[in-house]
Structure formats: C-alpha cells, structure tokens
C-alpha cells in the first residue's frame, strides 16, 4: 500500500512542485519570507499553526510531504520548533495524562533540549510518541538536517503495521513505536513552537505540506476537504491551493517573535 501512494505522489509531484515555487515567490514578496506578528507564544509558551482532520472511525496511517526550511530561534533556554505530522487518539483512556491525548509525531525541527541523556542543539529529524496507559512523552532524535537539504521536499509516514506496532518514516530513516495500542482518530499537519519563556527571536521561512493522505483497510486516500485550521498567533497557517486529490498545498510560516 505504501508503494502505491508513492507512485501517485510521484505523478503529482511535478504539478505540486510548480505550485510550491509559485507560492514561495508570492510568500517572499515582502522581501523577508517571514511573517511579522504578535507574540501569543510569549504568553502561553506553546502554540501551533496546523490543520486537523477527524476520522469517522479510525486512521491506520498518515502521510505528507514537507518542504525543508531553516527554523530559527534565539532562545536562551529550552525550546522546540518543528514541522511535522501527528496521528492522535483522543478518547477517555488518553485523557488521564496532562496532554489529554495519545499520539505519534514525526518531522524535523530546531531543538535545544535533552533527550535520553543527551543534549541536542540544532536542526534534526525526529519522532515521538505518548502511548495509552503512560504519562510521559518519548522523543527520539533520528539525525541532523544538513543545510544542503534546505529547499528539498521530504516524505513522512506513520503506519499501523500490527496490533501494537506503528512504523514511522522520515526520508531514509525508519523507526518503530512498539507496545502501542493507540487507535488514531485525529490526523494533524503543521508547525509547533514551544519554549521555556526565554524566547527572544523566532522565525521560519514558509513551509509547504503537500499530498497529505490517510490509510484505512482499503488503502491510501487523499483528503478531499480542508479539515480544521488552528492558526495561533504568531503562526500563519492556511490552504494555498484548492482541496483536491493529490494536489492540495498547506502553508505555514512564523514569526518574528520578539522577547520579553
């Protein structure tokens, strides 16, 4: 099933790439390619620019292609600033933790944080999960994002492969979330920014999410509707092409947040 969606994406890629170049030129027309806005993240320390879909029953997998762009933050403390895709379960068994959901996420981002006994600073590919019956988040750094990869489009998958295992793919990286009984009913794409309150300046060039699809027992399906956009200041998040099979483009940008 995964091979079939890759073939569809390859056929749609040229059209999507041409759209992407056009939107990049439009987004950069202000000379900076960065949106200057208010500073909601300065007050909440956690904000999003995302699009979210809810399943009638459940999602067995998720796929999107994301353009790789530099994410910048001049934070004196801990932060994460990411572009990614999430599969989530929002149910009674997942509301007992402080996050009120279970999920798997995969993408790339700018990190200044410690995971598994190691402190990471810079741009990295990553995945993370919060499984049913647990209270913590497990974050896994896959490898660095080289500057030569900026401007390239990368593919990201989350796929349920048996009763308690999900396969996670970020480009050439493959990982597994095991002993995970999550039944996903929400799929999300977009941008996340979290910090410990020491944020002084943050920005991201426009990023594009293309060919987003979901998996069920019948195979992969491209979304035919826009879902729910959550556009928290200072992020910008919106659809920049008509919603249609295989060709829809979602846009995020941020922030020029200035410090306290």
FENTA-V846703 format. One record per backbone hydrogen bond with DSSP energy under -1.0 kcal/mol. NH is the residue of the N-H (numbers start at 1). CO is the residue of the C=O. Records with the same first field share a line. If there is no record, write none. Layout:
# FENTA-V846703
NH: CO  CO
This chain:
# FENTA-V846703
5: 1
6: 2
7: 3
8: 4
9: 5
10: 6
11: 7
12: 8
13: 9
16: 12
17: 13
18: 14
19: 15
20: 16
21: 17
22: 18
23: 19
24: 20
25: 21
26: 22
27: 23
28: 24
29: 26
31: 28
37: 255
43: 40
44: 40
45: 41
47: 193
49: 191
50: 230
51: 189
52: 228
53: 187
55: 185
59: 184
60: 215
62: 158
63: 213
64: 156
65: 210
66: 154
67: 208
68: 152
72: 203
74: 201
75: 73
76: 198
79: 112
80: 194
81: 110
82: 192
83: 108
84: 190
85: 106
86: 188
87: 104
88: 186
89: 102
94: 91
95: 92
100: 97
102: 89
103: 130
104: 87
105: 128
106: 85
107: 126
108: 83
109: 124
110: 81
111: 122
112: 79
113: 120
115: 118
118: 115
120: 113
122: 111
124: 109
125: 143
126: 107
127: 140
128: 105
129: 138
130: 103
134: 131
138: 129
140: 127
142: 125
143: 125
145: 123
149: 146
150: 147
151: 68
152: 149
154: 66
156: 64
157: 169
158: 62
159: 167
160: 60
161: 165
162: 165
165: 162
166: 177
167: 159
168: 175
169: 157
170: 173
171: 155
173: 170
175: 168
177: 166
180: 164
185: 88
186: 88
187: 53
188: 86
189: 51
190: 84
191: 49
192: 82
193: 47
194: 80
195: 45
196: 78
203: 72
204: 254
205: 70
207: 252
209: 250
210: 65
211: 248
213: 63
214: 221
215: 61
216: 219
219: 216
221: 214
223: 212
228: 52
230: 50
232: 48
235: 232
236: 253
238: 251
240: 249
247: 244
250: 209
251: 238
252: 207
253: 236
254: 204
256: 202
257: 202
259: 200
